[in-house]
């Protein structure tokens, strides 16, 4: 058996289509299909079947996929243990968080990290998906909720305050019931649940999964919005409508795999993150 074929199997199971698996693996779709067929020929049984445009594991495939996923995480653990022997703060560290944290908070502060550790390289991954630290999709994950399960080292970084904002320009006539909000796929976020409780007979005039887009729409008078205070308070064209205290608060947590924490590059980056968020706790919490 070619053990690398199991890696292709795991990615197909995770992505659900050959095309998506090919993009994740950075190969062409034909290669993914060929490696899957090779593994099925070796094992003598089908592992996937196509249903409604997606590749679903067969009963045998599901069991093979479960064990292969554990192998993938084990290999990632071996690499982390080996890398922990390098005590220099150098090389690549991957940090993932939602777009607003990456683009509006971390990116402007990176020069201080590079000044401290000039041999460090950083990959900032802006994603609403929970990328896995166990599979080495990221070295450090910053999440807007404490994880309910998983073998992680976790630390609370900050409280994020949210408030209601409107346009600062007095010549813009904005109806009290007009709002801008996230897309429906984010309806279960605390911000959207808060908006649902406040909406009443109002209407949502614009939806987007981009906070900077929503902030601009508020400044242009399209509607009001519930926005994170650290982004909206300093934004030109916005004014807080709900007073000095936030209308809701979300917790920000840092996740690191236990095997990754001894790596010098990961430890240094984690310490820097803790310092950044601790130094600006009041602003992040929305306590104006």
N, C-alpha and C positions, 0 to 999 in steps of 0.2 A: 504493500500500500504506500502511495505517496502521501505523507503526512500533510503536505501543503494543500492537498485537495480538501482537507477538512476545513481549512481556513476559508476556502471558497464556499463550502457548504454553509458555514456559520453566517457569512455575509449575505448569501441568498436568503437564508431564513430570516435575517434581520431586516433586509430591505424589501423583500417580497416580490421583486421582479429582477430579471436578468439585467435589464438596462440600468436600474438603480445600483445593483451589485457591481456592475462594470465600472460605473462612475466612482463608487466608493473604493474599489480596488485599483483604480487607475489603469484598467486594461480594456480591451474591446469586448463587446458582448459575446462574440464567437468564442473567445477564450474561456469565458465563464461557462458557457454551455458545454464546451469540450471537457473542461475539468469536472463538471457535474456528471457527464456521461461516463467519464473514466472511473469516477468513484463508484457510481452505480454498477458498472461492469465488474469492478473489483469485488464489491460486496454481493453482487448477484441479486440485487433487489432494487426496485424503484424507491427513490428517497423523496421525490417531490412530484406533485401533479398540478396541472394548471387548472385554476377554477376562477372564473369571472375576472380574467386578466391578471391574476396574481398566482404565484407559485406557493402552494400549500404543502407542508410535509405530510407524507404518508404516515401511518401509525409507526412503521419501522423508522422512517425518516425522523419523526419527532424524537424517538429515543436516541438515535444517533446524534441528532442536533443537540440534545441536552448534554450528552457526554462531550461532544466536540466543543461546546461553549465553555465547559469546565477546563478542557485542554487549553483553549485560547487564553483563558484567564491565568492558568498556570504558567504558560509560556511568558505572558506579560510580567508575572511575578518574578520569574527567573531573571528577566532583563533588568527589573528594578533592583533586585538584590545585587547583581553584577555592577550596576551603575553606582550603587551606594558606596563602592570602594573608592570612587573618585572624589577627593575632598576639595577640589578646586571649583569655584563658582563659575562654571562655564558651560557652554552648550545651550541646547534648546529647552525651554519650558513652555508648556501649553496651558493657557488659562482660558476657561470658558465661562460665559455669563450671558445674561440677556443683553440685547443690543444697547439699551440705555446705559447699563453699567460699563460695558466695554467702550462704547464710543464717547459717552458724555463724562465719564468719571475716570476710568483707568488710563485711557490713551493720553489725555493731557498730562498725566502724572508720571508717565514712563521715563522722562529724562532723569528724574531723581534716582530711579532704579539703575539706569545705565551708568550714571555717574558713580554710583556705589560699586557696581559690578560690570566693568566695561567689557568683559568677555562673555557676558550673558546675552543670549538671543531669546526673544519672546514671540510667541504666536498667540494672538488674541482671537478667540473663536466666539463670535457673536451668534448665539443660537437660542431659540426658545425651547429646543429639545434638550432633554437631560442627557448630555453626552456622558459616557461611562468612563470613570477613572479606573475601574477594574480592568477594562480592555485597553487602557492606554490611549483612549480617544482624547483624553486631556490629563494633565498632571494635577491641576487644581481646578475644581469646579466651585463656582459661586452661585448659590441657589437662593430663591426668594421664599424658601420654606425649609424648616428643619426636616431632614430625611427621616421617614418612619422606619426604615430598615436599611440594611447594608453594612458591610464591614469597612467602615470609614473612620478616619480621624476627623472630627468635626469641631468647628469653633464658630461661635457667633461673632460676626464682624460688626454689625450695626443694626439699628432700627431705621427703616426708611419711612418717613412721613409723607403723606399725600394730602392735598388740599384741593379745593375747587378754585379754578382760575377763569378769568374773563379778559376781554380786551382792555388795554389801558387807554386807548384812544377814546376820547369823549364824543367824537363825531360819529362813532359806529353805533348804530341802533341794533342791539342784540336782544332778541326775545328771551325772557327768563327761562322758557321751556325748551330752548334750542341747545343741543349738546353735540359734541364730537366724542367718539369712543373707539375702543378696540374692535377688531373684527369679531364675528360671532364665535370663532373657534377659541377665543379667549374669554368666553362668557363666564367661566367659573372662577376667574381671578377675583380677589377681594375688591379690586377697584370697580370691576363691572357689576358685582353684586351690590356694592354701595350705590352705584349709579342707578341700578334697577329699583332700589328702595327710594331714591330721590326723584325718579323720572316722572311719576304721576301721569299727567296728560301731555307731557312734553314729547319731543321727537328727537331722534338722532339724525342729524343732517349729514354727517360724514363718519365713515369708519376706516380705520387703518391699523396695521400692526406696528407702525413706526411712530414713536413718541415725538420725534422732532417734527414730523408732519402734523401731528395733532396740535402741538404747541403753536406752530405757524398758523394753523386754521383758527385757533382761538384768538391769536393776535390780529388776524384779519377780520374778525367779527362773525365767523360762521357759527360759532356756538361756544358754550362753556365746556369745561372738561375737568375731570379729576386727574391730576398729574403729580408725579413725584416732586417734592419741594426742592430737592437739590438741583433739579433741572429747570423748574419753572420759576423759582424765586429770582434768579439772576437774569432770566431771559428778557430781552427787550420786547416791549409790547404787551407784556402780561401783568396782571395784577391779581393778587390773592383776594378772594371774595369771602373766605370763611374764617377770618381772624387768625390770631397767632398760633393756635393749636391745630395740629393736623386732624383731618376728619377720619383718617384711618392710618394704621401703622402696619408695616410688614417687616418681618425679620429677615436679615441677610446672613446666610451661613456659608462657611468655607468647608469644602470636603477634600480630603486627601487620602489616597490609599495608604495603609500603614507601611507597606514596603517602599513607597515613594518618599515618605517624610525624611528618611536618613540621607537622601541624595542632597548634596550641597546646593545644587541649583534650585531644587524645589524648596528646601528649607529657607534659603535666602529670599526667594520670591514670596513665600508665605509670610515670613517676618515683615517684609516690606508692605504687604497687603494689610496686615494687622495694624501697622503703624499709620498707614494712610487713613484707614477707616476710623481708627481711634482718635486721631487728631481732629477729625471733622465730624465728630459724633453729633454735635448740636445741629449743625447745618443739615446733615443727612436726616436727622430725625424730624426736621420741619418745624423746629421750635423757633419761630421768628422773634 
